[in-house]
Amino acid sequence: AAWCTTLSLSEQARSLASRCGELRSLIWWQFLRTSMEGFTPVMLTWSSILSSNALATYSMISTSG
């Protein structure tokens, strides 16, 4: 009887651990997605700033040369 109880407890612990793992990966995925969503506009802004700066520098060089 004790062995059965131990077995069921280990099964419960295993299912709980797998559930915790799923929850943790879900939370991590949510965090990753929200950080990417927050990061993408910043990256787009920076890339547009850099490209416009490069374009301005290039036009300045080409006109002066």
HELIX and SHEET records of a PDB file:
HELIX    1   1 ALA A    2  SER A   64  1                                  63    
END                                                                             
